[in-house]
Amino acid sequence: MPSANDTTFRRHPARETSAYAGSGVSVEEYIDFNWRLRRMSNTMPTATGGFGDKPTITFPAPQAPEGLTVEVLVEGDGAVVSAGDNIVVHYLGQSWGGEVFDNSYDRGATIDFPIGVGAVIGGWDQGLVGQRLGSRVLLSIPPELGYGQRGVPQAGIAGGATLVFVVDLVAIK
């Protein structure tokens, strides 16, 4: 059985169902178990607000989890985002334990971009493809799927920073 940090299953349960065939554990039971385990381990930040509200992120620990971690805070009921879709989002980005470096809420405007094709950082490509429109998603993105060891100093992102985003999936154009 995958560990609690196996985000691929969490993001794409339909694709992973066959791995649990005959195990006696339904996809829903596994997702519920994974969610409860993740809450108990308390390694992911928490985010205030609902879909469309500017979030505030609180960090529970000084160390970020390893690898890409994806947590659906609000499950949408819209279409599933596919690689190549041009998606419309609201977002807030913050370095792990640091300051907010960018957000669309204060600008009062969403942004749109193609997803899953390398137009944005790898953590967004991997973490948002497979999610449903109307979802609010929390992403913890390691440096190798973010801005690497160079960072983006002019934007306040240090080299080697783990990035945390809250992303509201608004629409597909």
Secondary structure, 3 states (H helix, E strand, C coil): CCCCCCHHHHHCHHHHHHHHCCCCCCHHHHHHHHHHHHHHHCCCCEECCCCCCCCCEECCCCCCCCCCEEEEEECCCCCECCCCCEEEEEEEEEECCCCEEEECCCCCCCEEEECCCCCCCHHHHHHHCCCECCCEEEEEECHHHCCCCCCEHHHCECCCCCEEEEEEEEEEC
